[in-house]
Amino acid sequence: NTDNISFADSDNVQNLMANIVLGIPVGGQKGPGFRPYVSGGMGLMKTHVEDAAQLFTVDSNDWGMNVGFGAMGFMTDHVGFRGDLRYFRDLEDTEQNGGFTLATGKFDFWRGTAGLTFRW
């Protein structure tokens, strides 16, 4: 039994991005409540992915962007849960004559997160 693609242990994607989060508190800002939100941002995306047969390799440091949505649900004044789903895409410089023009690249992925959240 041979796998056609077996990803190596060194595959990784690292992101350092600034985001804007816009949410609407449903149920007020104290006590139990629900807050849906949308988010988006830009920053740096460092990518290293290769398959075991070395047919393709992605190894780059690029600008990147992300957009997504999520929600926070609070059980008390200060403690709740949060979850979101975000789409990430690398950006490429397409300007040929020394300028700087960004366009969407070829590497993209989705990421879901969940966690505990606090408000003061």
C-alpha positions as CSV (number, residue, x, y, z in Angstrom):
1,N,0.0,0.0,0.0
2,T,1.6,3.2,-1.2
3,D,0.2,6.7,-0.6
4,N,0.2,9.0,-3.6
5,I,0.8,12.0,-1.3
6,S,2.2,11.8,2.1
7,F,2.9,15.2,3.7
8,A,6.3,15.6,5.5
9,D,6.5,16.5,9.2
10,S,8.0,19.9,8.4
11,D,4.9,21.4,6.7
12,N,3.7,24.6,8.3
13,V,2.0,27.9,7.7
14,Q,2.7,30.9,10.0
15,N,0.6,34.1,10.0
16,L,1.2,37.5,11.5
17,M,-1.8,39.6,10.6
18,A,-3.6,42.7,11.8
19,N,-7.4,42.3,11.7
20,I,-10.5,44.4,12.1
21,V,-13.4,42.8,14.0
22,L,-16.9,44.2,13.8
23,G,-19.5,42.7,16.1
24,I,-23.0,43.5,17.4
25,P,-23.8,42.6,21.0
26,V,-27.2,40.8,21.2
27,G,-28.6,40.9,24.7
28,G,-26.5,43.8,26.0
29,Q,-22.9,44.1,27.2
30,K,-23.4,42.6,30.7
31,G,-24.6,39.2,31.7
32,P,-25.5,36.4,29.2
33,G,-25.4,37.5,25.6
34,F,-24.5,36.6,22.1
35,R,-22.2,38.6,19.8
36,P,-21.8,37.6,16.1
37,Y,-18.9,39.2,14.2
38,V,-17.1,39.5,10.9
39,S,-13.4,40.0,10.6
40,G,-10.7,40.7,8.0
41,G,-7.1,41.7,7.8
42,M,-3.7,41.6,6.1
43,G,-0.2,40.7,7.1
44,L,2.6,38.3,6.5
45,M,2.2,34.6,5.6
46,K,5.2,32.2,5.8
47,T,4.4,28.9,4.0
48,H,6.4,25.6,3.7
49,V,4.5,22.6,2.3
50,E,5.9,19.7,0.2
51,D,4.8,16.3,-0.7
52,A,6.8,13.2,-0.1
53,A,7.6,12.6,-3.8
54,Q,8.8,16.2,-4.1
55,L,6.4,16.8,-7.0
56,F,5.5,20.2,-5.6
57,T,6.9,22.5,-3.0
58,V,5.6,25.7,-1.6
59,D,8.2,27.7,0.3
60,S,7.5,31.4,0.5
61,N,7.3,34.6,2.5
62,D,4.4,36.6,1.1
63,W,1.8,39.2,2.0
64,G,-1.5,37.5,2.9
65,M,-5.1,38.3,3.8
66,N,-7.9,36.7,5.7
67,V,-11.7,37.2,6.0
68,G,-14.1,35.4,8.2
69,F,-17.0,35.3,10.6
70,G,-17.7,34.0,14.0
71,A,-19.6,34.5,17.3
72,M,-19.1,34.9,21.0
73,G,-21.5,33.6,23.6
74,F,-21.3,34.8,27.2
75,M,-22.7,32.9,30.1
76,T,-21.6,35.5,32.8
77,D,-20.5,39.2,32.8
78,H,-16.9,38.2,32.0
79,V,-16.6,34.6,30.6
80,G,-17.8,33.1,27.4
81,F,-17.0,30.9,24.4
82,R,-15.8,32.0,20.9
83,G,-15.6,30.3,17.6
84,D,-14.8,31.5,14.1
85,L,-14.1,30.3,10.5
86,R,-11.5,32.2,8.4
87,Y,-10.3,32.0,4.8
88,F,-6.6,32.8,4.2
89,R,-5.0,33.6,0.9
90,D,-1.5,34.6,-0.1
91,L,-1.0,37.8,-2.2
92,E,1.6,38.2,-5.0
93,D,3.3,41.3,-6.3
94,T,2.3,41.4,-10.0
95,E,4.0,44.7,-11.0
96,Q,6.7,44.2,-13.6
97,N,8.2,47.7,-13.8
98,G,9.4,48.3,-10.2
99,G,5.9,49.3,-8.8
100,F,3.9,47.4,-6.2
101,T,0.6,45.8,-7.2
102,L,-0.9,42.9,-5.2
103,A,-3.1,40.2,-6.6
104,T,-4.4,36.9,-5.1
105,G,-1.8,34.1,-5.2
106,K,-2.2,30.3,-5.6
107,F,-2.1,29.2,-1.9
108,D,-5.2,29.3,0.2
109,F,-6.8,27.5,3.1
110,W,-9.6,27.6,5.7
111,R,-9.1,27.6,9.5
112,G,-11.6,27.1,12.2
113,T,-10.9,28.0,15.8
114,A,-12.8,27.8,19.2
115,G,-11.8,29.0,22.6
116,L,-12.6,30.7,25.9
117,T,-13.1,34.5,25.8
118,F,-13.1,37.2,28.5
119,R,-14.6,40.7,28.6
120,W,-14.0,43.4,31.2
